[in-house]
Amino acid sequence: MTWNEVPVDGEPAAGAVLLSGIPGSGKSTVAAALAARFAASAHIEVDALQGLIVTGGRWPSPEPDAEADRQIFLRARNACLLADSFVSAGFVPVIDDVVVRRAHLGFYRRQTAVGPLHFVVLAPGAAKAGERNLARDKTLTTDWSFLDAAMRTELADEGLWIDNAGLTVEETVDAVLAATGLTGR
């Protein structure tokens, strides 16, 4: 068998989605379900990108940590590089990350070069997110509920906000598609 190089890029996708919310808001579950709605898509879990660091990795912490903060932007840059590559190849990328600060969102916007970046915040509220955190397999060692107020203060006028406290995953995906104007299969 002979392998020939073939073009990777083709008709670009309609853009990318940056799905945010505090831990327990449903980001990863909704991102995977949203990606499954498109004929060609990719789910970019920023936590998985952080997990690629073998040594020297620093996970975000409520305590001041300049290196952890630097790595937040490093993983965002890597997510954007992947997203641009997928868009150019015709795949709709759905990035899931906790974006709390305007500077972090601005970084995503500057780093994403191909197609529009649709910023969507899942906002079920801190109490509902906490309830979901207790019910899932992934155990959090830090209570991140304070991020809800910080996010609402810092990013209230940014992107599309969806209160998914009473919505199923499918209803949330429908709301994201309606809000972004992207169409699934």
Contacts in CASP RR format, 6 or more apart in sequence:
PFRMAT RR
TARGET T0000
AUTHOR 0000-0000-0000
METHOD contacts of the structure
MODEL  1
MTWNEVPVDGEPAAGAVLLSGIPGSGKSTVAAALAARFAASAHIEVDALQ
GLIVTGGRWPSPEPDAEADRQIFLRARNACLLADSFVSAGFVPVIDDVVV
RRAHLGFYRRQTAVGPLHFVVLAPGAAKAGERNLARDKTLTTDWSFLDAA
MRTELADEGLWIDNAGLTVEETVDAVLAATGLTGR
8 88 0 8 1.000
8 89 0 8 1.000
9 88 0 8 1.000
9 89 0 8 1.000
9 90 0 8 1.000
10 88 0 8 1.000
10 89 0 8 1.000
10 90 0 8 1.000
11 90 0 8 1.000
12 87 0 8 1.000
12 88 0 8 1.000
12 90 0 8 1.000
12 114 0 8 1.000
12 115 0 8 1.000
13 40 0 8 1.000
13 86 0 8 1.000
13 87 0 8 1.000
13 89 0 8 1.000
13 90 0 8 1.000
13 91 0 8 1.000
13 92 0 8 1.000
13 93 0 8 1.000
13 115 0 8 1.000
14 92 0 8 1.000
14 115 0 8 1.000
14 116 0 8 1.000
14 182 0 8 1.000
14 183 0 8 1.000
15 87 0 8 1.000
15 92 0 8 1.000
15 93 0 8 1.000
15 114 0 8 1.000
15 115 0 8 1.000
15 116 0 8 1.000
15 117 0 8 1.000
15 118 0 8 1.000
15 182 0 8 1.000
16 83 0 8 1.000
16 86 0 8 1.000
16 87 0 8 1.000
16 92 0 8 1.000
16 93 0 8 1.000
16 94 0 8 1.000
16 95 0 8 1.000
16 112 0 8 1.000
16 114 0 8 1.000
16 115 0 8 1.000
16 116 0 8 1.000
16 117 0 8 1.000
16 118 0 8 1.000
17 31 0 8 1.000
17 34 0 8 1.000
17 92 0 8 1.000
17 93 0 8 1.000
17 94 0 8 1.000
17 95 0 8 1.000
17 117 0 8 1.000
17 118 0 8 1.000
17 120 0 8 1.000
17 176 0 8 1.000
17 180 0 8 1.000
17 182 0 8 1.000
18 95 0 8 1.000
18 97 0 8 1.000
18 99 0 8 1.000
18 105 0 8 1.000
18 108 0 8 1.000
18 117 0 8 1.000
18 118 0 8 1.000
18 119 0 8 1.000
18 120 0 8 1.000
19 27 0 8 1.000
19 30 0 8 1.000
19 31 0 8 1.000
19 34 0 8 1.000
19 94 0 8 1.000
19 95 0 8 1.000
19 96 0 8 1.000
19 97 0 8 1.000
19 120 0 8 1.000
19 122 0 8 1.000
19 176 0 8 1.000
20 27 0 8 1.000
20 96 0 8 1.000
20 97 0 8 1.000
20 98 0 8 1.000
20 99 0 8 1.000
20 119 0 8 1.000
20 120 0 8 1.000
20 121 0 8 1.000
20 122 0 8 1.000
20 151 0 8 1.000
21 27 0 8 1.000
21 98 0 8 1.000
21 99 0 8 1.000
21 121 0 8 1.000
21 122 0 8 1.000
21 123 0 8 1.000
21 147 0 8 1.000
21 151 0 8 1.000
22 98 0 8 1.000
22 125 0 8 1.000
22 126 0 8 1.000
22 129 0 8 1.000
22 144 0 8 1.000
22 145 0 8 1.000
22 147 0 8 1.000
22 148 0 8 1.000
22 151 0 8 1.000
23 98 0 8 1.000
23 129 0 8 1.000
23 133 0 8 1.000
23 140 0 8 1.000
23 144 0 8 1.000
23 147 0 8 1.000
24 124 0 8 1.000
24 129 0 8 1.000
24 130 0 8 1.000
24 132 0 8 1.000
24 133 0 8 1.000
24 136 0 8 1.000
25 122 0 8 1.000
25 123 0 8 1.000
25 124 0 8 1.000
25 125 0 8 1.000
25 129 0 8 1.000
25 132 0 8 1.000
25 164 0 8 1.000
26 122 0 8 1.000
26 124 0 8 1.000
26 129 0 8 1.000
26 132 0 8 1.000
26 164 0 8 1.000
26 169 0 8 1.000
26 172 0 8 1.000
27 96 0 8 1.000
27 97 0 8 1.000
27 98 0 8 1.000
27 122 0 8 1.000
28 45 0 8 1.000
28 47 0 8 1.000
28 96 0 8 1.000
29 169 0 8 1.000
30 96 0 8 1.000
30 122 0 8 1.000
30 164 0 8 1.000
30 169 0 8 1.000
30 172 0 8 1.000
30 173 0 8 1.000
30 176 0 8 1.000
31 43 0 8 1.000
31 45 0 8 1.000
31 94 0 8 1.000
31 95 0 8 1.000
31 96 0 8 1.000
32 43 0 8 1.000
32 94 0 8 1.000
33 169 0 8 1.000
33 170 0 8 1.000
33 172 0 8 1.000
33 173 0 8 1.000
34 41 0 8 1.000
34 94 0 8 1.000
34 173 0 8 1.000
34 176 0 8 1.000
34 177 0 8 1.000
35 41 0 8 1.000
35 42 0 8 1.000
35 43 0 8 1.000
35 92 0 8 1.000
35 94 0 8 1.000
37 173 0 8 1.000
37 177 0 8 1.000
37 184 0 8 1.000
37 185 0 8 1.000
38 91 0 8 1.000
38 92 0 8 1.000
38 182 0 8 1.000
38 184 0 8 1.000
38 185 0 8 1.000
39 184 0 8 1.000
39 185 0 8 1.000
40 90 0 8 1.000
40 91 0 8 1.000
40 92 0 8 1.000
41 86 0 8 1.000
41 91 0 8 1.000
41 92 0 8 1.000
41 93 0 8 1.000
41 94 0 8 1.000
42 82 0 8 1.000
42 83 0 8 1.000
42 86 0 8 1.000
42 91 0 8 1.000
42 92 0 8 1.000
42 93 0 8 1.000
42 94 0 8 1.000
43 93 0 8 1.000
43 94 0 8 1.000
43 96 0 8 1.000
44 79 0 8 1.000
44 82 0 8 1.000
44 83 0 8 1.000
44 86 0 8 1.000
44 93 0 8 1.000
44 94 0 8 1.000
44 95 0 8 1.000
44 96 0 8 1.000
45 96 0 8 1.000
46 75 0 8 1.000
46 76 0 8 1.000
46 79 0 8 1.000
46 95 0 8 1.000
46 96 0 8 1.000
46 97 0 8 1.000
46 98 0 8 1.000
49 75 0 8 1.000
49 78 0 8 1.000
49 79 0 8 1.000
50 57 0 8 1.000
50 59 0 8 1.000
50 71 0 8 1.000
50 75 0 8 1.000
51 57 0 8 1.000
53 71 0 8 1.000
57 67 0 8 1.000
57 71 0 8 1.000
58 65 0 8 1.000
58 67 0 8 1.000
58 68 0 8 1.000
58 71 0 8 1.000
59 68 0 8 1.000
60 68 0 8 1.000
60 69 0 8 1.000
60 72 0 8 1.000
60 98 0 8 1.000
61 68 0 8 1.000
61 142 0 8 1.000
62 142 0 8 1.000
62 144 0 8 1.000
62 146 0 8 1.000
72 104 0 8 1.000
73 104 0 8 1.000
73 107 0 8 1.000
75 97 0 8 1.000
76 97 0 8 1.000
76 104 0 8 1.000
76 107 0 8 1.000
76 108 0 8 1.000
76 111 0 8 1.000
77 107 0 8 1.000
77 111 0 8 1.000
79 95 0 8 1.000
79 97 0 8 1.000
79 108 0 8 1.000
80 95 0 8 1.000
80 108 0 8 1.000
80 111 0 8 1.000
80 112 0 8 1.000
80 113 0 8 1.000
81 111 0 8 1.000
82 93 0 8 1.000
83 93 0 8 1.000
83 95 0 8 1.000
83 112 0 8 1.000
83 114 0 8 1.000
83 117 0 8 1.000
84 112 0 8 1.000
84 113 0 8 1.000
84 114 0 8 1.000
86 92 0 8 1.000
86 93 0 8 1.000
87 93 0 8 1.000
87 114 0 8 1.000
87 115 0 8 1.000
88 114 0 8 1.000
92 182 0 8 1.000
95 108 0 8 1.000
98 144 0 8 1.000
98 147 0 8 1.000
99 105 0 8 1.000
99 108 0 8 1.000
99 119 0 8 1.000
99 121 0 8 1.000
99 151 0 8 1.000
99 155 0 8 1.000
100 147 0 8 1.000
100 150 0 8 1.000
100 151 0 8 1.000
100 154 0 8 1.000
100 155 0 8 1.000
101 150 0 8 1.000
101 154 0 8 1.000
101 155 0 8 1.000
102 154 0 8 1.000
102 155 0 8 1.000
102 158 0 8 1.000
105 119 0 8 1.000
105 155 0 8 1.000
105 158 0 8 1.000
108 117 0 8 1.000
108 119 0 8 1.000
109 117 0 8 1.000
109 119 0 8 1.000
118 159 0 8 1.000
118 160 0 8 1.000
118 179 0 8 1.000
118 180 0 8 1.000
118 182 0 8 1.000
119 158 0 8 1.000
119 159 0 8 1.000
119 160 0 8 1.000
120 159 0 8 1.000
120 160 0 8 1.000
120 161 0 8 1.000
120 162 0 8 1.000
120 176 0 8 1.000
120 179 0 8 1.000
120 180 0 8 1.000
121 151 0 8 1.000
121 155 0 8 1.000
121 158 0 8 1.000
121 159 0 8 1.000
121 160 0 8 1.000
121 161 0 8 1.000
121 162 0 8 1.000
122 162 0 8 1.000
122 164 0 8 1.000
122 172 0 8 1.000
123 148 0 8 1.000
123 151 0 8 1.000
123 152 0 8 1.000
123 161 0 8 1.000
123 162 0 8 1.000
123 163 0 8 1.000
123 164 0 8 1.000
124 132 0 8 1.000
124 163 0 8 1.000
124 164 0 8 1.000
124 165 0 8 1.000
124 166 0 8 1.000
125 148 0 8 1.000
125 163 0 8 1.000
125 165 0 8 1.000
126 145 0 8 1.000
126 146 0 8 1.000
126 148 0 8 1.000
126 149 0 8 1.000
127 145 0 8 1.000
128 165 0 8 1.000
128 166 0 8 1.000
129 145 0 8 1.000
129 148 0 8 1.000
130 145 0 8 1.000
133 140 0 8 1.000
160 176 0 8 1.000
160 179 0 8 1.000
160 180 0 8 1.000
162 172 0 8 1.000
162 175 0 8 1.000
162 176 0 8 1.000
162 179 0 8 1.000
164 171 0 8 1.000
164 172 0 8 1.000
164 175 0 8 1.000
167 175 0 8 1.000
176 182 0 8 1.000
177 183 0 8 1.000
177 184 0 8 1.000
END
